[in-house]
Amino acid sequence: MVLSTMLLRSKWQAEIRAALKRSRVVALVGPRQSGKTSLAREVVSPGSPRYFDLEDPASLAQLDEPMTALAPLRGIVVIDEIQRRPDLFPVLRVLADRRPLPAKFLILGSASPDLLRQSSESLAGRIETITLDGLGLDEIGPGTATVRRRWRRGGFPLSYLARSETASAVWRQQFIRTYLERDLPQLGITISATTLTRFWTMLAHYHGGVWNAAEAARSLGTSEPTARRYLDLLSGLYLIRQLQPWHENLKKRQVKSPKVYVRDSGLLHTLLGLADEPALQSHLKVGASWEGFAIEEVLRVVRPDAAHFWATHTGAELDLLLLVQGRRYGVEVKFQDAPTLTPSMRIALDDLHLERITVLYPGDRQYDLHRQVTVVPMATLAERGRLAVLRPRPASR
């Protein structure tokens, strides 16, 4: 399959422009190499005096006196890699409060607002945040082969679009190395690359499992608070997802620790040392890998008000509980040729008062298991988006 290296991400472009109409400051955040800069350059040309790249020494020099450099500008102003200059946040607050407002700001960052607390404190009530993921199925198109390629290579554009499987694997290896050895120190993070490599690799083996701080600390030879700090750090850099548990007043003991996932399936496979599809298919984590991949795609297209997993100590569980406009929807992920109705699905329907459960699998046929449970191919997400999960069309008889 031959793909253009210049994929139009029109949905994201439209979302950014709409946000800039609504809000004085828009933060486009996400992991490095996810495509933030390419999108920003569609809004403001990189050659414009209104575009500042904080990895460029010339831009850094211009912002030695930030108020002097930014106050005269009109229109949309882009500041890329804002995490390199957190001292700019108070300046942006002052500029965003001017009346009339001569300029709005699109700031790009590779760390979450929680990690960069200055943004949430200085720009509270002024900033709108858009989280950019890697390439999703809704962008690259339907088809079983496309789904499997996206699962295998992950969603980083340069990994997905690489000319060969080897080139994709090499890119991911270099991404991990560069991130740990160069990018994290630039954020002021002083944890050694060796320690974080061990921790990130350990999380890959935990992928899809319930977080156990004590076990993680023992494996790493450190304290539980330190292990938690490392987990929160990688979560704040959009590399790890902590899926929080759902629990309510049921007459059942429920799991109350989060599940952890490596957010990009391609990086997961690199951390696990899986060089090709045969190695992936024979690995013990193949089902967990598919689960994490599916969960990320669902969260991307549905954009629920909240998302959790649910599990009891007696074995009932639900991979994903989505809260959308006051309603509850369930998602189960199965790496099987023909998923069947399970006792857990029946229990989740009753105990959680779900509208329905969608079972995502790698096949190509949609069918019903129950009047409230439908098996849906992953490729359908590319075709029908959120409706594939919230309101699957009736299966043909």
N, C-alpha and C positions, 0 to 999 in steps of 0.2 A: 504494500500500500504506500503510495507516494502522497505526501502531505506538504502543503505550503508551510514555510517557516514563518509566515506572516499571517497568523490566524486573526481574523477580525473578532474581537471580543465585544460585539456591539451591545450586548446586554449590560456589561459593566460600564461601557462608555456612557450609555443612557442613564444608568444609575448615578454615576459621578456627576453628570451635568444637572440632573434633577436635584441632587443633594446640594450642589453649589447655588442653586436658585433659592433653596429653603434656608440654608445655614450660612453663617458668617465664616466658619472654619470647618473644613471637611478633612478628616483623617482617613487616608487609605492605608490600611495596615495589612500585614501578612508576612509570611516567611520571605527571606531573601530569594531572589530568582523566580518569584511567582508571577512576575509580569507587571508590577506596580509602575515602574518607570516607563515602560512602553505605553501604558494607558495614560499616564500623566502627560507624556509628550504629544498625545492626541489633543490634549486640552490647551497646552502652551508649548510652543516650539522650544527645544533645548537651547537654541541660539538667542532666545529672547532675554532682555534684561529682567524679565519677570520670572525667570527660571533659575533656581539655585540648587546645585547638586553639592551636598556637603561632603562628598568624597572627592570633589574637585578643589584643589588648592586655591584656584582663582575665586570660586564662590565663597570659600571660607574667608579669604582675605576681604572680600566685599562686605562680609557680615561682621567684620571686626567692630564696627559701629552699627549694630542692627537697626536702631531706630532711624538713623540717618539714611541707611540703605533702603529700608522698606517703606517708610512713611510717604515718600513722594509717589509711589507706584499706584497705578490705576488698573482696574480689571481683576483678572484672576492671577494670583501669584502662587507659584509652586515652590515648595521647599522639600527636597528629596533627602532621605536618610536623616530625618529630624532627630533621631535618637543620639546622633553625634553632638548635638548642641541643645541639651535640655534647657539651657539658660534662655533660649528664645521664647519659651512658652509665656513668661510674664510679658514680654514685648508684644507677642501676638494678642494677648488679652487686651492690652491698651489699644492696639490698632483695630481690633475687632469691635471695640466699643465706640468708635467715632461715629458722629452723626452730622451730616450724611456720611454714608459708608463708601469711600472711594475704591476699596479693594476687598476682595475675599481671598481666603488662603486655602490651598490644597496642600496638605502636608502628608508626606509619605514616611512610613516607619516600619521597621522589622521587629518591633517589640510592642506588646500590648499596652493599652493605657494603664493597666494595673501594674505593669513592670515600670512604666514611665509615669510615676504618680504625679509629676509636675503637670501633665496635661489635664488630668481629671481635676486637680486642685485649681489650676490657674484658668482653665477654659470651661469650667462647669457652666452649663446652660448656653454655651456658645458653639460647641463642637458637635458634629455628627460623625460617627465612625462607620466606615465600610470595611469589612474584612474580606480581602481577596484570597480566594483559594487557588489551587492549581487548576489546570484545564479539567473541566467536568464533562460528563457524557452529553450534557445538553449543548456543549460547544463543539465537540468533535464528532457528533453524529451517532446514530444507532448502528446496530449490527453486533452479532456475537463476537466476531473477530476484533472489532473495535473495543468492546468491553474488556475482552481478555488482554489486549495490548495495554489498555489504560490501567488495568489491575496490575499487570506484570511490571510495567515501567514506572507507574506513578503519574502524578499530574504536573510536575514541573515541566514547563514547555520545552526546555532544552533536553530533558530526559525523554519525554514522550516523542518528540519529533526527531530524535537522533536517527542517523542513517542505518544503524544496525543495533542489534541487541548488545554487542560488545561495546559500542560507542556509548550507548545509554548507561550501561553498567559502570563504565569508566567515569562518565560525567557524575554519577551519583557518589562514587567513591571520592572523587575530588571535592565535591560539594561538602561532604561530611568533614573531610580533612580541613578544608579552608574555613568552614564555619567554626570549627573548634579552635584552630590555631591562629586565625586572623580576626574573624568577625567578633567573637565573644570578647577578646581583649579590648577591641575598640569600643565596646559597650561598658568598659570598666569592670568586667567580670574577671576575677583573678584566679578562679579555679583552674587547675591544670588541665590541659587538653587530654592527658592520659586518663585522669580521673573521670572526666565527663564522657570520654569514649567508653570506658568500662560501664558507666552508669547507663548511658544511652543504649548500649548493647544489651545490658541486663533488662532494660525496659522492653526491648524487642522480644525477649523471651517471656516477659510477662504479658505481652500484647493480648488484649481481650480478657485478661484475668483481673480479679479483684486485688486492689493495692493492699499490700501487707508491709507496713513501714518497718516493723521489727525484722522481718525476713530480708528486706532490701538493705537495711542498715548492716545486718550481719554479713551479707554477701559483699558489701562494699567496704566493710571494716570501719564503719563510722557510726555516728549516733543517729537515732531516729529523726530528731529535728534537722540534722544536716541532710539526710536522705530526702526529707520532705522539701527542704529548700531547693535541692537540685531538681526535684520533680516540678516544683512550681516555676523554677527558672525555665526549663525546657517547655513547659506549658505556655509561659508568657512569651516565648519566641515562636509560637505556633508550630512547634515540632511534635508535641505530645498533646493528646486530648485526655482530660480527666472527665469521664462521664459519671455524673453524680447519681446516686441511687434515689429512687422514689420510695418513700415510706409514709404510711398513714395509719390511722387507728384500725388496723385489722387484727383479728385474733390469731395472728401468725407472727413468728419471729422473722424479721426482714433484714436483709443485708444492708449495712449502713456505711460501708466504705466504697470509694469510687472504683470504677474500672479504668484501666489505663490502655491507651492505644497510641501507636506511632501513627501520626495523622496521614502521612504519605505512604502508600503501599510500596512504592518503589524504594524509598529509603528503608522501610522495614525489611525488604528482601535483601538489600545490601548489608544491613546490620546483621542479618541472619546468615550471611554468606551464601545466598542462593543465586547462582550465576545464570541460571536459565530456567525455562519452564519445566523440564523434567525434574530438576532439583526441587522446584517449588511444589510440584504435584506430589512428590514423595515425602515431603517434609511434614512433621507432626503439626506444624503451625499453619498448614494450608487452609484449614477451615477458619481459624481465627483471623488469618490474613484476609480472606474473603469477607468475613464479618466486618472487620474494620473498614475495608474499602466500601462496602455497601452502606455502612452507617454514615461515612463522610459524604457520600453522594446524596443520601436522603436528607441530611441536614442542610446540604447545599441547595437542593431544589425546593424543599418544603419551607425552610426558614421558620421553624415553629417558634411560638412564644417561649417555650421551654422544652428541654429534652432530658430524659433520664433513662436508666435501665431499672428493672425491678427484679428482685430475687428474694426468695424466702429460704430459710434454713432447712426446710423440708424438700427443697428441690424444684419448686415452681419458679419459673423465671420468664422474663420478656426482654429481648435484646434492646428494644427501644420503645419508650413511651413518649409520644409527642403530644404536647398541649397546644392546640390551635383554636383560637377564638372561643375559649371556654369548653372545647370538646377534647376528648381523649382518643388518640389513635395508637394502635400498636403496630410494631414492625418486628418480624422475626426474619433472621437471615439463615439460610440453609445452603451448604455446599453439597447438594445432592441432585441426582437426576430427576427425582419425582418426590418432593416433600409430601408428607402426610400429616393429618391432624394429630396433634399430641395432647396429652393430658394438661401440660402447661398452658397451651393455648386456651383450652376450655376454662381453666382456673383464672387465667388473666382476664378473659372476657367478662367473667362474673365478678371477680373481686375488684377489678379496676374500672368497671363500667365503661368499657371501650365501645366506640362506635363500630369499629371493625379492626381486624388484623390483616396486614399485608405481609405475605411471605415472599421474600426476594430470593431468587435462585439463579444459577447460571444457564438454565435451559432457555427454550424459545417458545414455550406454549403456556398460555394463561388458562387457569381452571380454578373452580371453586372447591373448597374442602368443607364448607359450612356456609350458611347464609351470611355470616359475618367474617368469613375467612377466605381470602383469595390468594392463590399463588400467582406471582407476577414475575416475568423475566426481568433481569437487571436492565436489558436493552430498552425496555419500555420506559424507563426513566428519561432516556434521551428523547423519546417521541412524545411523551405526555406530561413530563415534568411532575409537578406536585400532585396532579390529579391521579397519577399512577399509584400514589400512596393513599391519598385522602379519599379518593372516590374511584376505585378501579371499575372499569366498564364491565358489565356482566359477561362472564365467560360463555363462549358459544357451546351449545349443547350437542 
